[in-house]
Each structure stands twice: as structure tokens, then as C-alpha cells.
Amino acid sequence: MTTTAAADLARSARSNLWMHFTRHSAFDEADVPVIVRGEGPYIWDARGKRYLDGLAGLFAVQVGHGREELAEAAARQTKQLAYFPLWGHAHPSAIELAERLAAASPGDLDRVFFTVSGGESVETAWKLAKQYFKLVGKPTKHKVISRALAYHGTSQGALSITGIPGAKADFEPLVPSTMRVPNTNFYRATEHADDYAAYGRWAADQIEQAIEFEGADTVAAVFLEPVQNTGGCFVPPPGYFERVREICDKHDVLLVSDEVICAFGRVGYDFAAKRYGYQPDIITIAKGLTSGYAPLGAVLASERLMDPFTRGATTFMHGSTYGGHPVSCAVALANLDLMEREDLYGHVLANESAFRSTLDKLTDLPIVGDVRGAGFFYGIELVKDKATKETFSATESERVLRGFLSDALFEAGLYCRADDRAEPVVQLSPPLICDQRQFDEMEQILRDTLTQAWKLL
């Protein structure tokens, strides 16, 4: 692309495109980055510069960019049946994909309700939980518990479940009846800071305390990510989910595993609940289901939840125009085929230790306080003082993260996320095809850029 054409694209974006989660004033005197091509773990901008995609687009592009077989699957389906809704009808690609997901899911999560996105999957799961309890004679069970800082979506219901105050304030009042419990950030534990397993038990017990405080007859569901994204990849301590499952069974509360990010290989399994050994009642998915090549999400529910909807005139009055789109389902099937053929789940498990040890090298920097995560999903927490774990002030976050680090990492050739919705972190979630070459590339760019960032504190 010529320099003139690239400049025209950036100018048009600044004039007409309303970007998501974007501070648009940042482009008053700067061009909007325009990404025009992807191949493998790399992307290129309109000026021809290459970047390592250290975030898999947005935790989604599991198989890497430019996989022709996924484009070909979309083309074949478009020619055969470009669109038809799942409103009282079905089509082959949705049927085949639902069967495949049900067969792979843990336990008896044999019912698959298709959506368009992760947030819509969360919205659907909450509505399903509320109607289910009405149908079984427990109409007061409608409340939801989630964890502090957890992100579950931006629609009114999903945003209500989300635990990030700054993401919610401008849209309040939201849907009532949600409450937050502590997450599993052991690095900043205020209880049992010397005993990981005891900390996990304590964190899980906070869920039971919340249920009992609200009244078990009012609580419908607990929404938990297997590895919590916001805050920087909080992994579950040993026994955490086992205890949560016990609590949910005791109080007849549904356990929703929000695997929009964690499913399809991000932590080395098709479903992250398998890695951490727990049985959800509902799993919400999206992103990696199609590797981001087409929009698609889903809710996987147990037969117990479906049962009351199979009688008489009972209907789940919920759906969308594009949920289970034929082309998206065809892409998902081809994507699952590709991941199986190349054993990408096995690749992640075989290489996660190498990825982790490469990132751990950064702990010799004074600005790096903690490295945490699993699979190909890691967060690096930044600090002012390693000994005290002192974090950045709001002014320092503005200057160092938004004023320098985000742009500097990108300029150095690494697309990732510098985030301070809690403590400042850099998040890495590369395509599952990456290997030591990309791990080393990430580490070197991070080392150089974080060294510069430290000088700005």
C-alpha cells in the first residue's frame, strides 16, 4: 500500500470510525493504526510494518492469521446456504457444531444455544438461569454472584455481572441483583498470604458467605472465569473450584464457567473446566470457537436445565438474528478440525512451561512484580517497589501506561495490552501456533520497553 493510501485510510478512520473502548483524543495529532494483513502469528499495518500479535487479536485467533482453509469453509457455506435463522428451524452446520460441542463438553452439557458473541453468551446464561428457576418453582432465585474486577461483557445484564467499577459508572443504573466476591489474586492476598491452598479455600468460602447473606432462595448463579482476565490472569488455587462446586450444590446455585477466553486451547484444553477439574452447569464460549474468523458464541447447558423447556408451551423467549449463523458455524467446524489436526492443545501444554520461563526472565527488572497465568495466557504485573509491592499512582499510570508503554510496545513491534483497570499489567495471549522464537521476541521487546518505562516512574 502506498504512503498516500495509508494516510488516507488513517484520516478516514479518524473522521468516520467510532472505535471500541478508545480514547479518541489520542488521535488528534496521531494517525489511527490501520491493520491490513495477517499471516501466522504476525500482523502488518497499512504502511507495511510487521508486528507480533501477542494478544491473538483479542484472545481469539488461536490458529493464527491467514488460514486459507477457514476462508474456504466460509466460501463453501456461503454458496450453499448463506443465511437462515434458528427460529424454529435448523440447518446442517449448526446441527453438526452443536453435536460436536456437546460431545466434547464436560459432563452432560448436551444442549447448545448459539449466540453472536461472548457478552451475548453471558446475557443468555443469566436469562436462562432466571427462567429455569421460575419453571421449577423457585421464582425468587434470580441474583448473580461474580468476582471483583471480572469482565463478563458490555450489554446491560452482562455489564451488571462485570466487576469493574470504571466500566459501569457511565451506564448506571444497571440491572440490579448482582454482587461481587474476592477474586484469586494471590500476589495481593490479604488473607492466608503464606498458604496458596488456604487462600483458595478462603476465596471460595466468600462465595458461600455472599449466598447466605443474600439468602440462598434468591441466588440463581455464580459466574466465574477459569482464569480471570482482568487484573492479569488470576489462576485458581488448588481446590478452589472443587469447593465452589460443593457450595453451589449445597445451595442449589448454578455454576457458570465463563470460558469466552479460556476455551479452545487458551489454557491447553478444549474446555478449561477440564483442566481445573470441575463440572459447570453452564459454559459460555465465543472467541476461539472460530479463531475470530467469524462472529459466533454459544451457551452449553446441562440436560437438567433444558428439561423444563421441553414440556407443553414453555419457550425460552430469547435469541438473535445471527446466532448460529450458517457461515460462522461452518468456520467453527473447520477451525476445530484444524486445531485437532495440528494438535494445538497438545502444543500449548508442551510449550507453556517454556513460555512461562521465558517471561519469568523479566522478573530481574525492578518494574516487574509478578508473572502469572496458564497455557498461552499470561499477565505481568508492574510495580514501583518489588519489596513492598507498591503500585502506580493514577498519575503514574496515566504517564507510564497510557502515555508511554502501550504505544512504545506497539512501535517496537509487539501488539499486546497494557491495562490498569486494577493494578497495572501487561497481558499476553498469543496465537496457539507460537513457539520459542515468538516467546523470545516477546521477551526482548518487553525487556527493552519496560526498562524505558521504569525510568519514567
PyMOL commands that set and color helices and strands:
alter all, ss='L'
color gray80, all
select helices_A, chain A and resi 3-16+24-27+56-59+68-80+92-104+118-135+156-161+165-171+186-188+196-214+216-218+240-251+272-276+287-289+303-310+326-341+344-364+394-411+436-454
alter helices_A, ss='H'
color red, helices_A
select strands_A, chain A and resi 35-39+42-45+50-53+111-115+143-147+178-181+219-224+254-258+282-285+297-301+368-374+377-382+414-415+417-419+425-428
alter strands_A, ss='S'
color yellow, strands_A
deselect
rebuild
show_as cartoon
